[in-house]
Amino acid sequence: MKTVFKHAYETSLKQNIKWFIKRTILGKNDVDASIEKYLQNVIVSNVILKKGLNIGCGYYTPNDINIKRISPKLINADTMLLVKIFRPFSGKKLILDNENWKCHLQLLNPHAIYCFHTFSFIQINWIELINYLASNKIKFVFDWSIQSPSELGAGVNRYCVGQDSQQFFDVLIENNFKVLDLSKHCEQTNRDAIIVGSRFIVSNFNIHEN
């Protein structure tokens, strides 16, 4: 049985605070800009998914307002209790794993799930979750980065590395997810494009791209 390492995102309050300060100082980056453009396309398409779950929300992101416009009744979930201070009305401490994710989704019953900047660090079987979401008609959007196998030891999820990432891509396509390549500015349908250094926005939202 393979050893699964936990990322600092799930274990270190100090590291989470450092990331929050860094993002606050540096502001919006290129990935944030791509996420913002995608979410604005969702808004322009008049998509409203009332109940939303924002996984790995952090304490603030530049896209909070757009997510809230799509899902007015939003739960902002993060691994540290500090989230309830920065998001007192919507914050929830939540660490998903293979034993609890289905139970949490059944209890929260979201129409849409958002996961930006933290997908790679959450140690669950994403293939099982994707199949569950497709079967239950739950929308999901996340950014996905393909990383080196050496990052597995730092707690990166297996579905962001090597052949497992290509297998995950196949499951996404089978379940009618769109995989938008941020560097080539196009939709990817070829698993050979899933290589180290690539980054994508992945979604099963039904929208018109601008």
Order of alpha helices (4+ residues) and beta strands (2+ residues): alpha-alpha-alpha-beta-alpha-beta-alpha-beta-alpha-beta-alpha-beta-alpha-beta-beta-beta
